[in-house]
Amino acid sequence: MSIERKVREHLHETAETIECPPAISKRIKQSYSHYLQQKRSEKTMKKRLIGGIVAAAFLIPTAAFAAPAVIELLTRTPMTAEQVTVDEIGNATLEKLYSAFPETKSFEIIDASNVQGVQTSITLQENGGTGKKITLHTNGTTGAIEHVIQENWEPKDKPLTALTDQEIKAKVDHLIEKMYGNSNAYEVAIEQMENPDQKTFMLNYTKKGSTAPFYQVFVQGDSISASLIGGETTPSNTKVEGFFTTNGKPDYFGDAFLNDEKLFSLLNMSGTELKQELAKGKSVVEVAASKNVSRQQVIDVIAKSQVDIQMQGEKNGEVPKSNASNAQMLKAIEPKVLQVIEYKSEATAK
């Protein structure tokens, strides 16, 4: 099963010239399905690997966009180790990590930043700067760790990609179980990506009856990059899958945002019709313009729907409660919505 395939769009060389960490194989955009992907060049870091949802780093509420790509739209503020420990989201993230991997308590925080309350990112490494490293990207609204990158945890003479499929799965299972819980409830599909630059495997963890992966993982070299997607069972026959495509395959990163009846009403078209227009290489913004609907109108409709879902999830106890106001949540989700509605299917946009 595909999910966010081939890490989604070219990373802009903006946002204060900050580069996406090499281990982050891109997610995005999915998926928020992520994640996820296009071939990524190690030299320029402008392309991401195939990802599953996206919605690979969003987690509002069931999609998780592979965090790094979304951040390029915002301003990243560096944080010191001291600031991380006193920050509510940062401290909670560290506690989860320390509980999962007690040895990391002795690790040094070598990089940390916050993106306008949308995401907190923390990277820790064994003292000395050459050993084990782990990076976590946490949703600033829900407190959920949406993306985990584990590097250099295996002997240097035997990289992860030299292992058998079952051995790779066992390593990934271990990471997921430590960070998120039992992995036995998921069906796992593993495939080798068409990446000429570096041997890469993608693993999709899907619940039975679900149309999108719950976790999407990329294994490359000595790193495991796992995204919390939160795929769910299709609620009705009206839900459309794979609004976008990558290399001719469904890319689920935007599905959680675009399956919105209010959006369809605003555009005066069905989900299927919108999917057909996007297949021509258009963005949602361009489709909206053809209907005399502004980009801001589209953003407002989708953002409100996502925040309503988030608040309902908090009310039902399905997701952690946040102290953010409705206005703050709308502001936080807008950049993620913008990335989805301006995205174009690479396979058809070329």
VEXDREN-2710 file (C-alpha; in Angstrom, 1 decimal):
% VEXDREN-2710
k/r/px/py/pz
1/MET/0.0/0.0/0.0
2/SER/1.2/3.4/-0.8
3/ILE/0.9/6.4/1.4
4/GLU/2.8/9.4/1.1
5/ARG/5.1/8.5/-1.7
6/LYS/8.3/10.2/-2.6
7/VAL/8.7/13.0/-0.3
8/ARG/6.6/15.6/-1.6
9/GLU/7.8/18.9/-3.0
10/HIS/11.0/20.7/-3.4
11/LEU/12.1/22.3/-0.1
12/HIS/12.4/26.0/-0.6
13/GLU/15.7/27.5/0.2
14/THR/14.1/30.0/2.5
15/ALA/13.1/30.2/6.1
16/GLU/16.3/31.8/7.1
17/THR/18.3/29.4/5.0
18/ILE/17.6/26.6/7.4
19/GLU/18.1/23.2/5.8
20/CYS/15.8/20.2/6.5
21/PRO/17.8/17.7/8.6
22/PRO/19.3/15.0/6.3
23/ALA/17.5/12.2/8.1
24/ILE/14.1/13.7/7.5
25/SER/13.1/12.0/4.3
26/LYS/10.6/14.7/3.7
27/ARG/6.3/13.7/4.8
28/ILE/4.3/16.5/4.4
29/LYS/3.2/17.3/3.2
30/GLN/0.9/14.0/4.1
31/SER/-0.1/13.8/5.4
32/TYR/-0.1/16.1/8.0
33/SER/-0.1/10.4/4.6
34/HIS/2.7/12.0/4.3
35/TYR/4.1/11.3/4.4
36/LEU/5.6/10.5/1.1
37/GLN/7.9/11.2/-2.0
38/GLN/10.1/12.4/-4.7
39/LYS/13.7/11.4/-5.0
40/ARG/15.8/13.4/-2.6
41/SER/19.3/14.7/-3.4
42/GLU/21.7/14.5/-0.6
43/LYS/23.6/17.4/-2.0
44/THR/20.8/20.0/-2.2
45/MET/18.3/18.4/0.2
46/LYS/15.6/19.9/-1.9
47/LYS/13.7/16.8/-2.5
48/ARG/12.0/14.4/-0.2
49/LEU/11.7/10.6/-0.4
50/ILE/8.4/9.0/-1.0
51/GLY/6.2/9.4/2.0
52/GLY/2.9/8.4/3.2
53/ILE/0.5/10.7/4.5
54/VAL/1.2/13.3/4.9
55/ALA/-0.9/14.1/6.5
56/ALA/2.8/12.9/7.7
57/ALA/3.1/15.8/9.9
58/PHE/-0.2/17.1/10.6
59/LEU/-2.0/15.5/13.4
60/ILE/-5.2/17.4/13.4
61/PRO/-6.6/15.1/14.1
62/THR/-5.7/12.0/12.1
63/ALA/-3.2/13.2/9.6
64/ALA/0.4/13.9/10.3
65/PHE/2.5/15.9/7.9
66/ALA/6.1/15.1/7.9
67/ALA/6.9/18.0/9.8
68/PRO/10.0/19.6/8.2
69/ALA/8.4/20.5/5.0
70/VAL/5.6/22.5/6.6
71/ILE/8.0/24.5/8.6
72/GLU/9.5/26.2/5.6
73/LEU/6.4/28.3/5.4
74/LEU/7.0/29.7/8.9
75/THR/9.7/31.3/11.0
76/ARG/11.7/28.8/13.1
77/THR/13.0/30.1/16.4
78/PRO/16.0/28.4/17.9
79/MET/15.7/27.2/21.5
80/THR/18.4/26.5/24.1
81/ALA/18.6/23.3/26.1
82/GLU/17.4/25.2/29.1
83/GLN/14.4/26.7/27.2
84/VAL/13.4/23.2/26.0
85/THR/13.3/21.8/29.6
86/VAL/11.0/24.7/30.8
87/ASP/8.8/24.7/27.7
88/GLU/5.6/22.7/28.2
89/ILE/5.7/20.9/24.9
90/GLY/9.5/20.5/24.9
91/ASN/9.6/19.1/28.5
92/ALA/6.7/16.7/27.8
93/THR/8.5/15.5/24.6
94/LEU/11.6/14.8/26.6
95/GLU/9.7/12.9/29.3
96/LYS/8.2/10.7/26.6
97/LEU/11.6/10.0/25.1
98/TYR/13.3/9.3/28.4
99/SER/10.5/6.9/29.3
100/ALA/10.8/5.1/26.0
101/PHE/14.6/5.1/25.9
102/PRO/16.1/5.7/29.4
103/GLU/19.6/5.9/27.9
104/THR/18.8/9.1/26.2
105/LYS/18.7/10.9/29.6
106/SER/22.5/11.2/29.2
107/PHE/22.2/12.5/25.6
108/GLU/23.0/16.1/24.9
109/ILE/20.4/18.4/23.2
110/ILE/22.3/19.5/20.2
111/ASP/19.5/21.3/18.3
112/ALA/16.1/22.6/19.2
113/SER/13.6/25.0/17.7
114/ASN/10.0/26.1/17.8
115/VAL/7.8/27.2/14.9
116/GLN/5.2/29.7/15.9
117/GLY/3.5/27.3/18.3
118/VAL/2.9/24.9/15.4
119/GLN/5.8/22.5/16.1
120/THR/8.6/21.9/18.5
121/SER/11.7/20.1/17.2
122/ILE/14.4/18.6/19.4
123/THR/17.6/16.6/18.4
124/LEU/19.6/14.8/21.0
125/GLN/22.9/12.9/20.6
126/GLU/25.3/10.9/22.7
127/ASN/28.0/13.0/24.2
128/GLY/30.9/13.3/21.8
129/GLY/28.7/14.1/18.8
130/THR/29.4/10.9/16.9
131/GLY/27.1/8.3/18.4
132/LYS/23.4/7.7/18.5
133/LYS/21.1/10.5/17.6
134/ILE/17.4/11.0/17.8
135/THR/15.2/13.8/16.5
136/LEU/11.6/14.4/17.5
137/HIS/9.0/16.8/16.0
138/THR/6.0/17.5/18.3
139/ASN/2.7/19.1/17.3
140/GLY/2.5/22.4/19.2
141/THR/-1.3/22.1/19.6
142/THR/-1.9/18.4/20.4
143/GLY/1.4/17.6/22.0
144/ALA/1.6/14.5/19.9
145/ILE/5.1/13.4/18.6
146/GLU/4.4/13.3/14.9
147/HIS/7.8/12.4/13.6
148/VAL/10.8/10.5/15.0
149/ILE/14.2/10.1/13.4
150/GLN/16.6/7.6/14.9
151/GLU/20.1/7.6/13.5
152/ASN/23.3/5.6/14.1
153/TRP/21.7/3.1/16.5
154/GLU/23.2/0.2/14.7
155/PRO/26.8/-0.9/14.2
156/LYS/28.6/1.1/11.5
157/ASP/29.7/-2.0/9.7
158/LYS/26.1/-3.3/9.3
159/PRO/23.7/-0.5/8.2
160/LEU/20.0/-1.1/8.5
161/THR/19.6/-1.4/4.7
162/ALA/21.9/-4.4/4.8
163/LEU/19.4/-6.3/6.9
164/THR/16.7/-8.6/5.7
165/ASP/13.1/-7.3/5.4
166/GLN/12.1/-9.1/8.6
167/GLU/15.1/-7.7/10.5
168/ILE/14.3/-4.2/9.2
169/LYS/10.7/-4.6/10.3
170/ALA/11.8/-5.8/13.8
171/LYS/13.9/-2.7/14.2
172/VAL/11.0/-0.5/13.1
173/ASP/8.6/-2.4/15.3
174/HIS/10.8/-1.7/18.3
175/LEU/10.9/2.0/17.6
176/ILE/7.1/2.3/17.2
177/GLU/6.4/0.2/20.3
178/LYS/8.8/2.3/22.4
179/MET/7.4/5.6/21.2
180/TYR/3.8/4.8/20.5
181/GLY/2.7/1.4/21.7
182/ASN/1.9/-2.1/20.5
183/SER/2.6/-2.6/16.7
184/ASN/0.9/-6.0/16.5
185/ALA/-2.5/-4.4/15.7
186/TYR/-1.2/-3.3/12.3
187/GLU/-0.7/-4.9/8.9
188/VAL/2.7/-4.0/7.6
189/ALA/3.7/-3.6/4.0
190/ILE/7.4/-3.1/3.1
191/GLU/8.8/-2.1/-0.2
192/GLN/12.1/-0.8/-1.6
193/MET/11.9/2.6/-3.1
194/GLU/13.2/3.6/-6.5
195/ASN/15.9/5.8/-5.1
196/PRO/19.1/5.7/-7.2
197/ASP/21.0/7.9/-4.7
198/GLN/20.6/5.7/-1.7
199/LYS/18.9/2.3/-0.8
200/THR/15.6/3.2/0.8
201/PHE/12.8/1.1/2.3
202/MET/9.3/2.3/3.1
203/LEU/7.1/0.6/5.6
204/ASN/3.3/1.3/6.0
205/TYR/1.6/0.3/9.2
206/THR/-2.1/0.1/8.4
207/LYS/-5.1/-0.9/10.6
208/LYS/-7.3/-3.6/9.1
209/GLY/-10.1/-2.0/7.1
210/SER/-8.2/1.3/6.9
211/THR/-7.5/3.2/3.7
212/ALA/-4.4/5.0/4.9
213/PRO/-1.4/4.0/7.1
214/PHE/-1.3/4.8/10.7
215/TYR/2.5/5.0/10.7
216/GLN/4.7/5.5/7.7
217/VAL/8.4/4.7/8.0
218/PHE/11.5/5.2/5.8
219/VAL/14.6/3.3/6.4
220/GLN/17.7/4.7/4.8
221/GLY/21.4/4.0/5.6
222/ASP/21.6/4.1/9.4
223/SER/18.4/6.0/10.0
224/ILE/14.8/5.2/10.7
225/SER/12.3/8.0/10.0
226/ALA/8.9/7.3/11.4
227/SER/5.8/9.5/10.9
228/LEU/2.5/9.3/12.9
229/ILE/-0.1/9.5/10.2
230/GLY/-3.2/8.3/12.0
231/GLY/-5.0/6.8/9.0
232/GLU/-8.6/5.9/9.7
233/THR/-11.3/3.7/8.2
234/THR/-13.2/5.2/5.4
235/PRO/-16.4/6.5/7.1
236/SER/-18.6/6.5/4.0
237/ASN/-18.6/5.9/0.3
238/THR/-18.4/9.6/-0.3
239/LYS/-14.8/9.9/1.0
240/VAL/-12.3/10.3/-1.8
241/GLU/-8.8/8.7/-1.6
242/GLY/-5.6/10.0/-3.2
243/PHE/-6.5/13.5/-4.3
244/PHE/-2.8/13.8/-5.2
245/THR/-0.5/11.4/-6.9
246/THR/3.3/10.9/-7.0
247/ASN/4.9/8.9/-9.8
248/GLY/1.4/7.8/-10.8
249/LYS/0.5/6.4/-7.4
250/PRO/-1.9/7.7/-4.8
251/ASP/-0.4/10.2/-2.3
252/TYR/-2.6/10.4/0.7
253/PHE/-1.1/13.4/2.4
254/GLY/-3.9/15.9/1.6
255/ASP/-6.9/13.6/2.0
256/ALA/-7.7/14.4/5.6
257/PHE/-7.9/18.1/4.7
258/LEU/-9.6/17.9/1.4
259/ASN/-12.4/15.4/2.3
260/ASP/-14.5/18.3/3.5
261/GLU/-18.1/18.7/2.5
262/LYS/-18.0/22.4/3.2
263/LEU/-15.1/22.7/0.8
264/PHE/-17.0/20.8/-1.9
265/SER/-19.9/23.1/-1.3
266/LEU/-17.8/26.2/-1.6
267/LEU/-16.3/25.0/-4.9
268/ASN/-19.6/23.7/-6.1
269/MET/-18.2/20.4/-7.0
270/SER/-17.9/16.9/-5.6
271/GLY/-14.8/15.3/-4.2
272/THR/-14.5/13.1/-7.3
273/GLU/-14.6/16.2/-9.5
274/LEU/-12.0/18.0/-7.5
275/LYS/-9.7/14.9/-7.7
276/GLN/-10.1/14.9/-11.5
277/GLU/-9.1/18.6/-11.7
278/LEU/-6.1/18.0/-9.4
279/ALA/-5.0/15.1/-11.6
280/LYS/-4.5/17.6/-14.4
281/GLY/-1.7/19.2/-12.4
282/LYS/-3.7/22.0/-10.9
283/SER/-3.6/23.0/-7.2
284/VAL/-6.7/23.5/-5.1
285/VAL/-6.1/27.2/-5.2
286/GLU/-6.1/27.2/-9.0
287/VAL/-9.3/25.1/-9.1
288/ALA/-10.9/27.6/-6.6
289/ALA/-9.8/30.5/-8.8
290/SER/-11.6/29.0/-11.7
291/LYS/-14.7/29.0/-9.6
292/ASN/-14.2/32.7/-8.5
293/VAL/-13.3/31.5/-5.0
294/SER/-10.4/33.1/-3.2
295/ARG/-7.5/31.3/-1.6
296/GLN/-8.4/32.8/1.8
297/GLN/-12.0/31.5/1.5
298/VAL/-10.6/28.0/0.9
299/ILE/-8.2/28.3/3.8
300/ASP/-10.9/29.5/6.2
301/VAL/-13.2/26.7/5.3
302/ILE/-10.6/23.9/5.7
303/ALA/-9.0/25.4/8.8
304/LYS/-12.4/25.7/10.6
305/SER/-13.3/22.1/9.8
306/GLN/-9.9/20.9/11.1
307/VAL/-10.2/22.9/14.3
308/ASP/-13.7/21.7/14.8
309/ILE/-12.5/18.1/14.5
310/GLN/-9.7/18.8/16.9
311/MET/-12.0/20.3/19.5
312/GLN/-14.4/17.4/19.1
313/GLY/-11.5/15.0/19.6
314/GLU/-10.5/16.8/22.8
315/LYS/-14.1/16.7/24.0
316/ASN/-14.3/13.0/23.4
317/GLY/-11.0/12.4/25.1
318/GLU/-9.5/11.1/21.8
319/VAL/-6.6/13.6/21.7
320/PRO/-4.9/15.6/24.5
321/LYS/-6.5/18.8/25.4
322/SER/-4.6/22.0/24.7
323/ASN/-4.8/25.4/26.2
324/ALA/-5.0/27.1/22.8
325/SER/-8.0/29.2/22.0
326/ASN/-10.0/28.7/18.9
327/ALA/-8.3/31.7/17.2
328/GLN/-4.9/30.3/18.1
329/MET/-5.7/26.9/16.7
330/LEU/-7.0/28.5/13.4
331/LYS/-3.8/30.5/13.1
332/ALA/-1.6/27.4/13.8
333/ILE/-3.3/25.3/11.2
334/GLU/-3.4/27.8/8.4
335/PRO/0.2/27.2/7.2
336/LYS/-0.5/23.5/6.9
337/VAL/-3.7/24.1/5.0
338/LEU/-1.8/26.5/2.7
339/GLN/0.7/23.8/1.9
340/VAL/-2.0/21.4/0.9
341/ILE/-4.0/23.7/-1.3
342/GLU/-1.0/25.0/-3.2
343/TYR/0.5/21.5/-3.8
344/LYS/0.4/19.9/-7.2
345/SER/0.7/16.3/-8.1
346/GLU/4.3/16.0/-9.3
347/ALA/3.6/13.1/-11.7
348/THR/1.1/15.2/-13.6
349/ALA/2.5/18.7/-13.0
350/LYS/5.7/18.1/-14.9
END
